[in-house]
């Protein structure tokens, strides 16, 4: 918290003479009732009013302090700040074809892939990360950013049917390459999540891999799905029936893509398998990134003004009720 008018805080020095004046005044105050001997009252229990005697003065001190703070205008930080962090540039290329609705992974392949992607983002707080989605074609859902809150929100909104169906692995890789090719980072990575075989797109997966290699980009490929057959939800009228479809992951091509770019291929039959991906990426050389952060400034005087008002109100109530003086 900062103060827009910090010079007003010097008014707090006025509390010193006020407190001294109050103490001296209390010492010079004469009793309204004088008696020859007060020993008879020595063991008389004190009333609760004795403990509240200085409460109005304390409340007035608090109110005065809070009013000065209000005049000084407390604010939350509102500034651009340049900071330097270490990280790498990563594009997540996620398959959103309808086959990702198969439920051999729970709740289905797409949701499992989203959970893994979210976990990956949370585990890499200093990295520039973006998202590319592909099915029959490809598009960038989010360019490289260190604002991981936005990334996680976009991950949450990923679903099948956003684009033409199919599996254009080459287009997914090529789209991610366009986002990384101009990066100044020493380590550039694509994490490719897919469950099928390339059957769409104008660029073949191996051609896309060669393009990635020419820009110094490593591609880690992940085949999502179990072996054999997988239950796929098929709508029939108002119900859903499950059909067992064969799992067809082109592991050979995915392995070649990883090999061309000096990455690695992983088969993800469960989310825990992806820990191997984290270990590989952690070995990469990190690059220093210049990040500009923006903090919005907002006025925060309201709560201090309310507290000052309550102190003044409480003092008035005490003086006119419990601590009221009778002439």
C-alpha positions in Angstrom: 0.0 0.0 0.0 1.2 3.5 -0.9 0.0 7.0 0.0 -0.8 9.6 -2.6 -0.5 12.5 -0.1 2.1 11.0 2.3 2.9 14.5 3.7 -0.3 14.4 5.6 1.1 11.7 7.8 3.3 14.4 9.5 0.1 15.6 11.2 0.3 12.5 13.4 3.0 14.4 15.3 0.2 16.6 16.7 -0.8 13.6 18.8 2.2 14.1 21.0 1.3 17.5 22.5 -2.3 16.4 22.7 -1.5 13.3 24.8 0.8 15.4 27.1 -1.9 18.0 27.6 -4.4 15.3 28.5 -2.1 13.7 31.1 -1.3 17.1 32.7 -4.9 18.1 32.7 -5.9 14.8 34.5 -3.3 15.5 37.2 -4.6 19.1 37.9 -8.2 18.1 37.9 -9.8 18.6 41.4 -12.3 16.3 42.9 -15.9 17.5 42.8 -16.5 16.0 46.2 -14.0 16.5 49.0 -14.0 14.4 52.2 -11.6 14.4 55.2 -10.6 10.8 54.9 -10.9 8.3 52.0 -9.7 5.2 53.8 -13.2 4.0 54.2 -13.5 3.6 50.4 -10.2 1.7 50.0 -11.8 -1.8 49.8 -14.8 -0.7 47.8 -15.0 -2.6 44.5 -14.3 -0.5 41.4 -17.1 0.1 39.0 -16.8 -0.9 35.4 -17.0 2.8 34.6 -13.5 3.2 36.1 -12.1 1.1 33.3 -14.0 3.0 30.7 -12.9 6.4 32.0 -10.2 6.9 29.3 -12.1 5.2 26.5 -13.3 8.4 24.9 -9.8 9.8 24.8 -8.4 6.6 23.2 -11.3 6.6 20.7 -10.6 10.2 19.8 -6.9 9.3 19.2 -7.9 6.5 17.0 -10.3 8.6 15.0 -7.8 11.4 14.6 -5.2 8.9 13.3 -7.6 7.3 10.9 -8.8 10.7 9.5 -5.1 11.6 8.8 -4.7 8.3 7.0 -7.8 9.1 4.9 -6.3 12.5 4.0 -3.1 10.8 3.0 -5.1 8.7 0.5 -3.9 5.1 0.9 -3.8 3.2 -2.4 -2.9 -0.1 -3.8 0.1 -0.2 -6.1 -0.6 0.9 -9.7 2.5 0.8 -11.8 4.4 -1.0 -14.5 7.3 -3.0 -13.2 10.1 -4.7 -15.2 11.4 -7.9 -13.8 13.7 -10.6 -15.0 12.8 -14.3 -14.6 14.2 -17.5 -16.0 12.2 -19.8 -18.2 11.7 -21.4 -21.6 9.1 -20.9 -24.4 6.6 -23.7 -24.7 3.6 -24.2 -27.0 1.0 -26.8 -26.0 -0.5 -28.4 -29.2 -3.6 -30.2 -28.1 -5.8 -32.5 -30.2 -9.5 -31.6 -30.0 -10.8 -34.1 -32.6 -14.0 -36.0 -31.6 -12.0 -39.2 -31.0 -10.7 -37.4 -27.9 -14.1 -38.0 -26.3 -13.2 -41.7 -25.9 -13.4 -42.8 -22.3 -10.4 -45.1 -21.9 -9.0 -42.3 -19.8 -11.2 -40.8 -17.2 -13.5 -38.9 -17.6 -12.3 -38.9 -21.3 -9.1 -38.3 -23.3 -9.7 -34.6 -23.8 -10.5 -33.9 -20.1 -7.5 -35.9 -19.1 -5.3 -34.0 -21.5 -6.7 -30.7 -20.1 -5.9 -31.8 -16.6 -2.4 -32.7 -17.6 -1.9 -29.4 -19.4 -3.2 -27.4 -16.4 -0.9 -29.3 -14.1 2.0 -28.7 -16.4 1.3 -24.9 -16.5 1.1 -24.8 -12.7 4.4 -26.6 -12.5 6.2 -24.1 -14.8 5.5 -20.6 -13.2 8.4 -18.8 -15.0 7.8 -20.1 -18.5 6.3 -18.4 -21.5 3.5 -20.8 -22.5 0.9 -20.8 -25.3 -1.8 -23.1 -26.6 -2.5 -24.4 -30.1 -5.6 -26.5 -30.9 -5.9 -28.8 -33.9 -8.4 -31.3 -35.4 -9.0 -31.1 -39.1 -7.3 -27.7 -39.1 -5.4 -25.7 -36.5 -5.5 -22.4 -34.8 -3.8 -20.6 -31.9 -6.0 -20.3 -28.9 -3.5 -18.3 -26.8 0.0 -16.9 -27.9 3.0 -17.2 -25.6 2.3 -15.5 -22.3 3.5 -15.6 -18.6 -0.1 -14.8 -17.5 -0.9 -18.4 -16.5 -4.3 -17.4 -15.0 -5.5 -16.6 -18.5 -4.0 -19.8 -19.8 -5.8 -21.9 -17.2 -9.1 -20.2 -18.0 -8.6 -21.0 -21.7 -7.7 -24.6 -20.9 -10.9 -24.9 -19.0 -12.9 -23.8 -22.1 -11.3 -26.2 -24.6 -13.9 -28.7 -26.0 -14.4 -30.8 -29.1 -16.3 -29.4 -32.1 -14.5 -26.0 -32.1 -13.1 -26.7 -35.6 -13.5 -29.1 -38.4 -13.1 -32.7 -37.3 -10.1 -34.8 -38.2 -6.5 -35.1 -37.1 -4.1 -32.7 -38.7 -1.0 -33.4 -36.6 1.3 -31.6 -39.1 -0.8 -28.5 -39.0 -0.8 -28.5 -35.2 3.0 -28.7 -35.1 3.3 -26.1 -37.9 1.0 -23.6 -36.2 2.9 -24.0 -32.9 6.2 -23.4 -34.8 4.9 -20.1 -36.2 4.5 -18.9 -32.6 8.0 -20.0 -31.5 10.1 -19.3 -34.6 10.8 -15.6 -33.7 11.4 -16.4 -30.0 14.8 -15.2 -28.5 14.7 -18.0 -25.9 17.6 -20.5 -26.0 15.1 -23.4 -25.3 11.9 -23.6 -27.4 9.6 -26.6 -26.9 6.3 -28.0 -28.4 4.3 -30.4 -26.3 2.1 -32.3 -28.7 -0.9 -34.2 -27.3 -2.8 -36.4 -29.7 -4.7 -39.7 -29.9 -4.8 -40.5 -33.6 -3.2 -40.7 -37.0 -2.6 -37.7 -39.3 -5.4 -37.7 -41.8 -6.0 -34.0 -42.6 -4.0 -30.9 -43.4 -1.7 -29.5 -46.1 1.5 -30.1 -44.1 2.7 -33.6 -43.2 3.9 -34.3 -39.7 7.5 -35.0 -40.7 7.7 -31.9 -42.8 6.4 -29.9 -39.8 9.1 -31.6 -37.7 11.8 -30.6 -40.2 10.6 -27.0 -40.0 10.6 -27.1 -36.2 14.2 -28.5 -36.3 15.3 -25.6 -38.6 14.2 -23.1 -35.9 15.9 -25.1 -33.1 12.5 -26.2 -31.6 12.2 -29.5 -29.7 9.0 -31.4 -30.0 7.8 -33.8 -27.2 5.0 -36.0 -28.5 2.5 -37.7 -26.3 0.1 -40.4 -27.5 -3.0 -40.2 -25.4 -5.0 -43.5 -25.1 -4.8 -47.1 -23.9 -4.0 -50.1 -26.0 -6.6 -52.2 -27.9 -10.1 -50.7 -28.0 -11.7 -47.8 -26.2 -15.3 -47.0 -25.3 -16.6 -44.1 -27.3 -19.9 -42.4 -26.5 -22.3 -42.4 -29.5 -25.6 -40.5 -29.2 -28.7 -42.5 -30.2 -31.9 -40.5 -29.9 -32.0 -39.1 -26.4 -29.6 -41.6 -25.0 -25.9 -42.3 -25.2 -24.6 -45.7 -26.2 -21.0 -46.8 -26.0 -19.2 -48.4 -29.0 -15.7 -49.9 -28.6 -13.5 -48.4 -31.2 -9.9 -49.5 -31.9 -7.1 -47.2 -30.6 -5.1 -46.0 -33.6 -2.2 -43.9 -32.5 0.5 -43.5 -35.1 3.4 -44.1 -32.6 5.9 -44.5 -35.4 5.2 -41.0 -36.8 5.1 -39.4 -33.3 8.4 -41.1 -32.5 10.0 -39.8 -35.7 8.8 -36.2 -35.0 10.4 -36.4 -31.6 13.6 -37.9 -33.0 14.0 -35.3 -35.8 13.7 -32.4 -33.3 15.8 -34.1 -30.5 12.7 -34.4 -28.3 11.1 -37.6 -27.0 7.9 -39.6 -27.4 5.7 -40.7 -24.5 2.6 -43.0 -24.4 0.1 -41.6 -21.8 -2.1 -44.3 -20.7 -2.6 -42.3 -17.5 -1.8 -38.8 -16.2 1.0 -40.0 -14.1 2.9 -41.0 -17.2 3.4 -37.4 -18.1 5.8 -36.9 -15.2 8.5 -38.1 -17.5 7.8 -35.1 -19.7 8.3 -32.7 -16.8 11.7 -34.4 -16.0 12.9 -34.0 -19.6 11.8 -30.3 -19.8 13.4 -29.5 -16.5 16.7 -30.6 -18.0 16.5 -27.9 -20.7 18.6 -24.7 -20.4 16.5 -21.9 -19.0 16.5 -18.4 -20.6 16.2 -15.1 -18.8 13.1 -13.3 -19.8 12.2 -9.6 -19.3 8.6 -9.4 -18.0 6.6 -6.2 -17.6 4.0 -6.5 -14.9 1.1 -4.1 -14.4 -0.5 -3.4 -11.0 -3.7 -1.4 -10.9 -3.9 1.3 -8.3 -7.2 1.7 -6.3 -8.2 4.0 -3.5 -8.4 2.2 -0.1 -9.5 5.1 2.1 -13.1 3.8 2.5 -12.4 1.3 5.3 -10.3 3.9 7.2 -13.1 6.5 6.9 -15.6 4.0 8.2 -13.4 3.0 11.1 -13.0 6.7 12.0 -16.7 7.3 11.9 -17.4 4.3 14.2 -14.8 5.6 16.7 -16.4 9.0 16.8 -19.9 7.5 17.1 -18.8 5.2 19.9 -17.2 8.1 21.8 -20.4 10.2 21.5 -22.5 7.3 22.8 -20.1 6.7 25.8 -20.1 10.4 26.8 -23.9 10.7 26.6 -24.7 7.4 28.3 -22.4 5.4 30.5 -19.9 8.2 31.1 -22.3 11.1 31.2 -21.5 13.7 33.8 -24.1 15.3 36.0 -23.3 19.0 36.8 
